[in-house]
Amino acid sequence: MLGAGSRAAIVGGEPWDARPRERGSLLPSSGGAITSVGLVVAGQADDATSAPGGPALAASAGPSVAAGSRGALAARAESPIARTAQRAISPPLRDLPVVAQPPTATPEPPERELSLSAGPEHRDAAVQRSLGPNVMPGPLLTWEGVTNNDNWTIAGRSARPPDNTGEMGQNHYVEWVNVLIEIFDRAGTTVSGPVAGNSLFVNLPGTTDVCETTNQGDPLVHYDQLANRWVLSQFAFNVDPTTGAVLPPFHECVAVSTSPDPTGTYCTYSLFVSNTAFNDYPKMGVWPNAYFFSFNMFAGGVTYAGPAAMAVDRADVLSCNATADYVVLDPTNTPALANQPPFLPSDLDGTTEPPAGSPNYFIGLNSSNNGLLLRKFQANFAVAPPTGTLTAPTTIPVTPFDRSFTCSPARECIPQKDTPNKLDVIADRVMMRLAYRNFGTHESLVVNHTVDADTNHAGVRWYELRDPNAATPIVHQQSTFAPDAHNRWMGSAAMDRRGDLAIGYSVSSGTLHPSIRYAGRLAGDPLNNLSQGEAELLAGTFSAPDTAFTGGDPRWGDYTHLVTDPVDDCTFWYINQHQRPEPIGDGSLRRWATRIGSFKFTECQAPTAAVVTGFAARYRLGGATVTWRTAAETDVVGFNLYRARGRGAFVKVNRVLVPAKRAGQARGAAYSFLDRSARRGQLNTYRLQVVGRDGKRSWYGIGTAAGY
């Protein structure tokens, strides 16, 4: 695990948060814990020392699949898939005022149905119908997050549903809902916000960019663990003030923190997606070469046209480059996506990267309700213009399921206590996230979706897939969690570093107010079963009456968010919504609130190989001197140093292992290595590999094209 770090570095007497940067510059970090110790030396003066905590990135995008290869949905050369967005620098988020806005009466656009068949109704033979011994660990900590009353007080409007998303970083938890951002410390104390989401984008070029002038929501929060940076995103469009219809242009707004501190400044980009189809329900995955997105595209903002996939050059945005390259594959330029089911991109967990050149994996449900559709997306930003190729889907057979509910109207399917009104089920898609983890011996993807376990009885169907890049990916385990008469839905799944699996979800029935629970299994438990049982993050005390929603639309979710803690890679953090009894400021009963909490399997322990507390480089005569410091070397035998030039591959610099000076001891030492092959004027990126006594290797940071 990583130790505490130094104070904020200063360049030219001015904090970094106030300074824009270009690719190839050497920049200091802001204060806080030193967590990702990758660094870049880019030909600075002798006294320019890099600070720890820099951003991380695999240097190469990897090969793209040839456009004419069999089974590929590569857009033709004339298809307009390659695009560029201009950068802006936000004010420090901590300095954005929490100022109440006047109330607005802009109508809210309705939720869009996918207009796809629910498929055949299969009897679900994979249902787990009992809890067994309930030994699931209870919450370590919970606190109340943003509420809809906060929306009314600060943003001057209420919103539905919350679309709650959030992740834990080294020192902060960042939450974003429709339509506010709030940042907490590890104890749940607010350190910044709540502020309107679009306030991050106030400095975009021009005066009418929709990312700046609108605050439409569907937010996403991701902590890029390799880079020690925050990635925040939401969609943007205009709304007809009379009808509430969505109007083009349709954009995705992306903000990447300039330091590990989420309360500081962000490099912001407004990514144009379409003029003809609305990019609804965006979802994102962090990957070594790109940030991958999925959208559900609606032609004219009304009719489902199929999914879209987007890849944003991670090097560009982490470098705060003046322009960022990205590629978009949608039903217009990739006709094979027309009317296909929606999908999710894979999202990297842990610090072990996928094998070099691995594609990002996109997974959705097939129309026969007996398989998952796996696609592979290769984005290549090493060529100009960049290219993107999405393979045709491979069907992975699974135990057949049923996602047809008898609901009226629309998706109002989930009963609640003390009211006849029902909640939105969203059973037509896989749910956030598609969590990827490389265990060394195998790669795993975990994902979930809502199914009808018998008769209008919602359960969480979950999967662990292994070796997704193999010719025949393996369904390692699968099950539907429906252990009693309550309904469980709106799930989010993840695995810790040991392979223990957890799923957070909503639970409700005619005898239970909507509540927040989670269930799980240990890595060694019998397959296809959440053997550790179930625990409650928050017991619901109120149900959502029909009057809480415009037009009787019982929105719930539309997604929840479960992740692991980057510090120990064991603790799970989860956010979901619940109902509060009091009306909000506009007099309505849209009284949702969010709850954030954590839990951990005691069997999972943080890695103890070494505590790295510093990593720096400076040019001297004869090369670049790379230094690092440890605070403990409990299980370490030595170190390897890797370097990449420009966007080239990382190669090992040291010929023999650098031996640990305090091997097996709970104290540390200082190290210095002279890389004689480095020269000024070159972009040299370094990362440190720690070799444990058991032979396992841990990466402490990966340099990027404009790191520290």
Secondary structure, DSSP 4 states (H G I P E B T S, - for coil): ------PPPEETTEEGGG----TT------SS------EEE-S--TT-PPPSS-----S---PPPPTTSTTB-PPPTTS--EEEEEEEEPPPGGGS---PPPP--PPPPPPPP-----------TTEE----S------SEEEEEEEHHHIIIIISS--SS---EEEE-SSEEEEE-SSEEEEEETTS-EEEEEEEGGGGGTT-SSS--HHHH------EEEEETTTTEEEEEEEEEEE-TTT--EEEEEEEEEEEESSS-TTS-EEEEEEEEESSEEEEEEEEEE-SSEEEEEEEEEETTTEEEEEEEEEEEHHHHHTT-SEEEEEEE-TTT-GGGTTPPPEEEEEE-SS-PPSTTPPEEEEEE-TTSSEEEEEEEEEE-SSSS-EEEEBPPEEEE----------SSTTEEEEETTEEEEEE---SS-EEEEEEEE-SS-EEEEEEEEEESSSS-EEEEEEEEE-TTSSS-EEEEEEEE--SSSEEEEEEEEE-TTS-EEEEEEEEETTEEEEEEEEEE-TTSPTTS-TT-EEEEE-------GGGSGGG-----S--EEEE-TTTS--EEEEEEEE-SS--TTSS---EEEEEEEE--TT-----S-EEEEEEEEEETTEEEEEEEEEEBTTEEEEEEEEEETTS--EE--SS-EE-TTTTBS---EEEEEETT--TTS-EEEEEEEEETTS-EEEE----TT--
